[in-house]
Amino acid sequence: MILRPQEVEASWYGRARLGAGKKAVLTTLSWVYAAGVWLRRSLYQWGLLKQVRLPVPVLVVGNLIVGGAGKTPVALALAHQLKEMGWRPGIISRGYGRKVPGIRAVGIGDSPQHVGDEPLLYAQHGLPVFVGEMRASAGRALLAANPGVNVLIADDGLQHLGLARDVEVVVFDQRGIGNGNLLPAGPLRESLTRLSDPLVHGVIVQGNPDQTGWPSLPRFGLSLLPDHVYALNQPDHQLPLANFAGQSVLAIAGIGHPERFFNMLRDLGLKVEGLHFPDHHDFKAKDIPFTRLPVMMTEKDAVKCRDFAAGHDNWFVVPVSARFSPALPLAEWLRGHNVASTIESR
């Protein structure tokens, strides 16, 4: 019996049917996985594993399903909203896919192989960013290097229980919860009962937030709206994405759900030939076919293509901004924390 990853993933979302034998194997493995998740969480609850509390409030942005669900634009939107409220946010991340371990600051000129693609994107938006396998240690280092930072956003930190947090938001995309099963029988990292945790302040759902069967807690619709596109090798050259309506384009995406990006472009009238890669793909020049068509890519992928973009004036980056409906009540979520007193308490 051979279990192919593509076949298993397709079964999560109803695109393939598995035989009884394969289902039995996956179900058994998911029971083992569930036991491991329960034991690990229990060890923290019993105090046998210790959480580290940092001297500033911590907001965790995460998801329950494997693969991307839109966490990056959500984390960016939270950071910008906090800045507008007078906070000075920093971002900590594992730096998934980087080749250099350890704790380090992220600069806009860093290689994504050293810091990861998402942290580099955050840094390019002018945010203090540190990466590290242990989020608490990364947070300590960020605060030491940036004493003005008074709130931290932990990117993809929902399952990183070693870091104490004040607010959790859980992000879903159009795939929802798939078949609702835990890994590897389904796409869930944790069961839906995780949403009943009092630290979960809201669920953010791309598209329709009125999913059924979820715990009763605030839900927010998420729309990812494209901004002006810009040429990868000439960032100052910006133009409306609507200028490409009716044109044929090649779109590339190495994100968790590439069709989300392709469909966004199609909805705006572009004729899209989509070329998808695994999430966090380490792009090389040979990955992008030569074409005279406009080549569209996400910001997350663009940070890995900039070093070989010279001469490709037809490569364009499509930034997106997250919009929430209703607006996220960050002031309410951070009630009890004060901008000024947070710094003074350190």
BELNOR-V573985 format. One record per residue. N is the residue number from 1. SS is DSSP state (A for helix, B for strand, O for the rest). BURIAL is b if it has 24 or more other C-alpha atoms within 12 Angstrom, else e. D_CENTER is the distance of its C-alpha to the mean C-alpha in Angstrom with 2 decimals. Layout:
n->N ss->SS burial->BURIAL d_center->D_CENTER
n->N ss->SS burial->BURIAL d_center->D_CENTER
//
This chain:
n->1 ss->O burial->e d_center->33.95
n->2 ss->O burial->e d_center->30.96
n->3 ss->O burial->e d_center->27.43
n->4 ss->O burial->e d_center->25.45
n->5 ss->A burial->e d_center->21.65
n->6 ss->A burial->e d_center->21.49
n->7 ss->A burial->e d_center->24.09
n->8 ss->A burial->b d_center->22.45
n->9 ss->A burial->b d_center->19.08
n->10 ss->A burial->e d_center->21.18
n->11 ss->A burial->b d_center->23.06
n->12 ss->A burial->b d_center->20.09
n->13 ss->O burial->b d_center->19.91
n->14 ss->O burial->e d_center->23.66
n->15 ss->O burial->e d_center->23.99
n->16 ss->O burial->e d_center->26.23
n->17 ss->O burial->e d_center->28.69
n->18 ss->O burial->b d_center->29.40
n->19 ss->O burial->e d_center->32.84
n->20 ss->A burial->e d_center->34.00
n->21 ss->A burial->e d_center->34.06
n->22 ss->A burial->e d_center->30.48
n->23 ss->A burial->b d_center->29.37
n->24 ss->A burial->e d_center->31.46
n->25 ss->A burial->e d_center->29.96
n->26 ss->A burial->b d_center->26.35
n->27 ss->A burial->e d_center->27.39
n->28 ss->A burial->e d_center->29.15
n->29 ss->A burial->e d_center->26.25
n->30 ss->A burial->b d_center->23.97
n->31 ss->A burial->e d_center->26.67
n->32 ss->A burial->e d_center->26.61
n->33 ss->A burial->b d_center->22.83
n->34 ss->A burial->b d_center->23.21
n->35 ss->A burial->e d_center->26.01
n->36 ss->A burial->e d_center->24.00
n->37 ss->A burial->b d_center->21.20
n->38 ss->A burial->e d_center->24.05
n->39 ss->A burial->e d_center->25.93
n->40 ss->A burial->e d_center->23.18
n->41 ss->A burial->b d_center->22.38
n->42 ss->A burial->e d_center->26.16
n->43 ss->A burial->e d_center->26.83
n->44 ss->A burial->e d_center->24.76
n->45 ss->A burial->e d_center->26.51
n->46 ss->O burial->e d_center->29.85
n->47 ss->O burial->e d_center->29.28
n->48 ss->O burial->e d_center->29.79
n->49 ss->O burial->e d_center->26.40
n->50 ss->O burial->e d_center->25.81
n->51 ss->O burial->e d_center->22.97
n->52 ss->B burial->e d_center->22.89
n->53 ss->O burial->e d_center->22.95
n->54 ss->O burial->b d_center->22.31
n->55 ss->O burial->b d_center->24.58
n->56 ss->O burial->b d_center->22.04
n->57 ss->B burial->b d_center->19.94
n->58 ss->B burial->b d_center->16.47
n->59 ss->B burial->b d_center->13.67
n->60 ss->B burial->b d_center->10.98
n->61 ss->B burial->b d_center->7.68
n->62 ss->B burial->b d_center->7.03
n->63 ss->O burial->b d_center->8.08
n->64 ss->O burial->b d_center->11.42
n->65 ss->B burial->b d_center->11.18
n->66 ss->O burial->b d_center->10.55
n->67 ss->O burial->b d_center->8.51
n->68 ss->O burial->b d_center->5.56
n->69 ss->O burial->b d_center->6.23
n->70 ss->O burial->b d_center->5.09
n->71 ss->A burial->b d_center->2.86
n->72 ss->A burial->b d_center->3.81
n->73 ss->A burial->b d_center->7.12
n->74 ss->A burial->b d_center->7.46
n->75 ss->A burial->b d_center->7.43
n->76 ss->A burial->b d_center->9.69
n->77 ss->A burial->b d_center->11.75
n->78 ss->A burial->b d_center->12.34
n->79 ss->A burial->b d_center->13.50
n->80 ss->A burial->b d_center->15.77
n->81 ss->A burial->b d_center->17.13
n->82 ss->A burial->b d_center->17.97
n->83 ss->A burial->e d_center->19.74
n->84 ss->A burial->e d_center->21.71
n->85 ss->O burial->e d_center->22.77
n->86 ss->O burial->e d_center->24.16
n->87 ss->O burial->b d_center->21.67
n->88 ss->O burial->b d_center->20.65
n->89 ss->B burial->b d_center->17.05
n->90 ss->B burial->b d_center->15.66
n->91 ss->B burial->b d_center->12.30
n->92 ss->B burial->b d_center->12.33
n->93 ss->B burial->b d_center->10.18
n->94 ss->O burial->b d_center->11.49
n->95 ss->O burial->b d_center->11.11
n->96 ss->O burial->b d_center->10.54
n->97 ss->O burial->b d_center->13.31
n->98 ss->O burial->b d_center->15.44
n->99 ss->O burial->e d_center->19.14
n->100 ss->O burial->e d_center->20.40
n->101 ss->O burial->e d_center->19.98
n->102 ss->O burial->e d_center->20.68
n->103 ss->O burial->b d_center->19.73
n->104 ss->B burial->b d_center->19.72
n->105 ss->B burial->b d_center->19.05
n->106 ss->O burial->b d_center->17.05
n->107 ss->O burial->b d_center->19.23
n->108 ss->O burial->b d_center->18.82
n->109 ss->O burial->e d_center->21.25
n->110 ss->O burial->b d_center->19.69
n->111 ss->O burial->b d_center->19.12
n->112 ss->A burial->b d_center->15.64
n->113 ss->A burial->b d_center->17.59
n->114 ss->A burial->b d_center->18.31
n->115 ss->A burial->b d_center->15.12
n->116 ss->O burial->b d_center->12.21
n->117 ss->A burial->b d_center->10.75
n->118 ss->A burial->b d_center->7.77
n->119 ss->A burial->b d_center->10.33
n->120 ss->A burial->b d_center->12.92
n->121 ss->A burial->b d_center->11.38
n->122 ss->A burial->b d_center->11.24
n->123 ss->A burial->b d_center->14.79
n->124 ss->A burial->e d_center->15.94
n->125 ss->O burial->b d_center->15.33
n->126 ss->O burial->e d_center->17.82
n->127 ss->O burial->b d_center->15.94
n->128 ss->B burial->b d_center->17.18
n->129 ss->B burial->b d_center->14.75
n->130 ss->B burial->b d_center->15.69
n->131 ss->B burial->b d_center->14.40
n->132 ss->O burial->b d_center->16.11
n->133 ss->O burial->b d_center->16.21
n->134 ss->O burial->b d_center->17.57
n->135 ss->A burial->b d_center->15.42
n->136 ss->A burial->b d_center->18.71
n->137 ss->A burial->b d_center->20.46
n->138 ss->A burial->b d_center->17.83
n->139 ss->A burial->b d_center->18.11
n->140 ss->A burial->b d_center->21.88
n->141 ss->A burial->b d_center->21.96
n->142 ss->A burial->b d_center->19.92
n->143 ss->A burial->b d_center->22.26
n->144 ss->A burial->e d_center->25.27
n->145 ss->A burial->e d_center->24.49
n->146 ss->O burial->b d_center->23.51
n->147 ss->O burial->e d_center->25.93
n->148 ss->O burial->b d_center->25.15
n->149 ss->O burial->b d_center->21.60
n->150 ss->O burial->b d_center->21.98
n->151 ss->B burial->b d_center->18.60
n->152 ss->B burial->b d_center->15.50
n->153 ss->B burial->b d_center->11.84
n->154 ss->B burial->b d_center->10.37
n->155 ss->B burial->b d_center->6.74
n->156 ss->O burial->b d_center->6.19
n->157 ss->O burial->b d_center->9.92
n->158 ss->O burial->b d_center->11.16
n->159 ss->O burial->b d_center->13.35
n->160 ss->O burial->b d_center->14.38
n->161 ss->O burial->b d_center->17.53
n->162 ss->O burial->b d_center->19.40
n->163 ss->B burial->b d_center->17.96
n->164 ss->O burial->b d_center->19.53
n->165 ss->O burial->b d_center->17.60
n->166 ss->O burial->b d_center->18.94
n->167 ss->B burial->b d_center->16.33
n->168 ss->B burial->b d_center->13.59
n->169 ss->B burial->b d_center->11.63
n->170 ss->B burial->b d_center->10.36
n->171 ss->B burial->b d_center->8.43
n->172 ss->B burial->b d_center->10.18
n->173 ss->O burial->b d_center->10.81
n->174 ss->O burial->b d_center->14.39
n->175 ss->O burial->b d_center->14.77
n->176 ss->O burial->b d_center->15.04
n->177 ss->O burial->b d_center->16.11
n->178 ss->O burial->b d_center->17.94
n->179 ss->O burial->b d_center->21.22
n->180 ss->O burial->b d_center->20.24
n->181 ss->O burial->b d_center->21.10
n->182 ss->B burial->b d_center->19.67
n->183 ss->O burial->b d_center->18.94
n->184 ss->O burial->b d_center->20.64
n->185 ss->O burial->b d_center->22.52
n->186 ss->O burial->b d_center->19.43
n->187 ss->O burial->b d_center->15.63
n->188 ss->B burial->b d_center->15.37
n->189 ss->O burial->b d_center->14.55
n->190 ss->O burial->b d_center->16.67
n->191 ss->O burial->b d_center->19.15
n->192 ss->A burial->b d_center->18.91
n->193 ss->A burial->e d_center->21.26
n->194 ss->A burial->b d_center->18.36
n->195 ss->A burial->b d_center->17.81
n->196 ss->A burial->e d_center->21.36
n->197 ss->O burial->e d_center->20.58
n->198 ss->O burial->e d_center->21.90
n->199 ss->O burial->b d_center->19.00
n->200 ss->B burial->b d_center->16.76
n->201 ss->B burial->b d_center->17.58
n->202 ss->B burial->b d_center->15.90
n->203 ss->B burial->b d_center->14.07
n->204 ss->B burial->b d_center->12.18
n->205 ss->B burial->b d_center->12.98
n->206 ss->B burial->b d_center->12.74
n->207 ss->O burial->b d_center->16.45
n->208 ss->O burial->e d_center->18.92
n->209 ss->O burial->b d_center->17.99
n->210 ss->O burial->e d_center->21.37
n->211 ss->O burial->b d_center->20.56
n->212 ss->O burial->e d_center->23.47
n->213 ss->O burial->e d_center->23.90
n->214 ss->O burial->e d_center->21.24
n->215 ss->O burial->e d_center->22.41
n->216 ss->O burial->e d_center->23.67
n->217 ss->O burial->b d_center->21.29
n->218 ss->O burial->b d_center->20.02
n->219 ss->B burial->b d_center->17.85
n->220 ss->B burial->b d_center->16.43
n->221 ss->B burial->b d_center->16.08
n->222 ss->B burial->b d_center->13.29
n->223 ss->B burial->b d_center->14.45
n->224 ss->B burial->b d_center->12.81
n->225 ss->B burial->b d_center->15.92
n->226 ss->B burial->b d_center->16.78
n->227 ss->O burial->e d_center->18.53
n->228 ss->O burial->e d_center->21.41
n->229 ss->B burial->b d_center->20.81
n->230 ss->B burial->b d_center->22.20
n->231 ss->B burial->b d_center->23.81
n->232 ss->O burial->b d_center->21.88
n->233 ss->O burial->e d_center->25.11
n->234 ss->B burial->e d_center->26.23
n->235 ss->B burial->e d_center->23.47
n->236 ss->B burial->e d_center->26.25
n->237 ss->B burial->e d_center->27.12
n->238 ss->B burial->e d_center->25.22
n->239 ss->B burial->e d_center->26.19
n->240 ss->O burial->e d_center->25.20
n->241 ss->A burial->b d_center->23.32
n->242 ss->A burial->e d_center->26.18
n->243 ss->A burial->e d_center->28.49
n->244 ss->A burial->b d_center->27.26
n->245 ss->O burial->e d_center->28.03
n->246 ss->O burial->e d_center->30.41
n->247 ss->O burial->e d_center->29.73
n->248 ss->B burial->e d_center->28.66
n->249 ss->B burial->b d_center->25.59
n->250 ss->B burial->b d_center->23.75
n->251 ss->B burial->b d_center->19.97
n->252 ss->B burial->b d_center->17.91
n->253 ss->B burial->b d_center->14.32
n->254 ss->O burial->b d_center->12.69
n->255 ss->O burial->b d_center->9.38
n->256 ss->O burial->b d_center->8.81
n->257 ss->O burial->b d_center->11.10
n->258 ss->A burial->b d_center->13.29
n->259 ss->A burial->b d_center->15.73
n->260 ss->A burial->b d_center->13.56
n->261 ss->A burial->b d_center->14.04
n->262 ss->A burial->b d_center->17.61
n->263 ss->A burial->e d_center->18.58
n->264 ss->A burial->b d_center->17.51
n->265 ss->A burial->b d_center->19.89
n->266 ss->A burial->b d_center->22.51
n->267 ss->A burial->e d_center->22.49
n->268 ss->O burial->e d_center->23.48
n->269 ss->O burial->e d_center->26.39
n->270 ss->O burial->b d_center->25.37
n->271 ss->B burial->b d_center->26.80
n->272 ss->B burial->b d_center->23.94
n->273 ss->B burial->b d_center->24.42
n->274 ss->B burial->b d_center->21.03
n->275 ss->B burial->b d_center->20.45
n->276 ss->B burial->b d_center->17.44
n->277 ss->O burial->e d_center->16.39
n->278 ss->O burial->e d_center->14.41
n->279 ss->O burial->b d_center->10.71
n->280 ss->O burial->b d_center->10.85
n->281 ss->O burial->b d_center->14.47
n->282 ss->O burial->b d_center->16.80
n->283 ss->O burial->b d_center->18.58
n->284 ss->O burial->e d_center->22.32
n->285 ss->A burial->e d_center->24.78
n->286 ss->A burial->e d_center->26.30
n->287 ss->A burial->e d_center->23.16
n->288 ss->O burial->b d_center->23.72
n->289 ss->O burial->e d_center->27.05
n->290 ss->O burial->e d_center->29.60
n->291 ss->O burial->e d_center->30.01
n->292 ss->O burial->e d_center->31.51
n->293 ss->O burial->e d_center->29.06
n->294 ss->B burial->b d_center->26.25
n->295 ss->B burial->b d_center->23.13
n->296 ss->B burial->b d_center->19.88
n->297 ss->B burial->b d_center->16.49
n->298 ss->B burial->b d_center->13.03
n->299 ss->A burial->b d_center->12.57
n->300 ss->A burial->b d_center->10.16
n->301 ss->A burial->b d_center->13.09
n->302 ss->A burial->b d_center->15.71
n->303 ss->O burial->b d_center->15.32
n->304 ss->O burial->b d_center->16.50
n->305 ss->O burial->b d_center->19.28
n->306 ss->A burial->b d_center->20.89
n->307 ss->A burial->e d_center->23.36
n->308 ss->A burial->e d_center->25.09
n->309 ss->O burial->b d_center->24.82
n->310 ss->O burial->e d_center->28.36
n->311 ss->O burial->e d_center->30.67
n->312 ss->O burial->b d_center->28.07
n->313 ss->O burial->b d_center->28.59
n->314 ss->O burial->b d_center->27.20
n->315 ss->B burial->b d_center->23.58
n->316 ss->B burial->b d_center->21.50
n->317 ss->B burial->b d_center->18.01
n->318 ss->B burial->b d_center->16.55
n->319 ss->O burial->b d_center->14.45
n->320 ss->B burial->b d_center->13.05
n->321 ss->B burial->b d_center->13.22
n->322 ss->B burial->b d_center->12.00
n->323 ss->B burial->b d_center->15.14
n->324 ss->B burial->b d_center->15.74
n->325 ss->B burial->e d_center->18.89
n->326 ss->O burial->e d_center->20.41
n->327 ss->O burial->e d_center->19.23
n->328 ss->O burial->b d_center->17.35
n->329 ss->O burial->e d_center->20.23
n->330 ss->A burial->b d_center->18.92
n->331 ss->A burial->e d_center->22.57
n->332 ss->A burial->e d_center->23.41
n->333 ss->A burial->b d_center->20.55
n->334 ss->O burial->b d_center->21.65
n->335 ss->O burial->e d_center->25.29
n->336 ss->O burial->e d_center->27.30
n->337 ss->O burial->b d_center->25.44
n->338 ss->O burial->e d_center->27.17
n->339 ss->A burial->b d_center->25.97
n->340 ss->A burial->e d_center->29.20
n->341 ss->A burial->e d_center->30.03
n->342 ss->A burial->b d_center->26.74
n->343 ss->A burial->e d_center->27.74
n->344 ss->A burial->e d_center->31.36
n->345 ss->O burial->e d_center->30.66
n->346 ss->O burial->e d_center->29.36
//
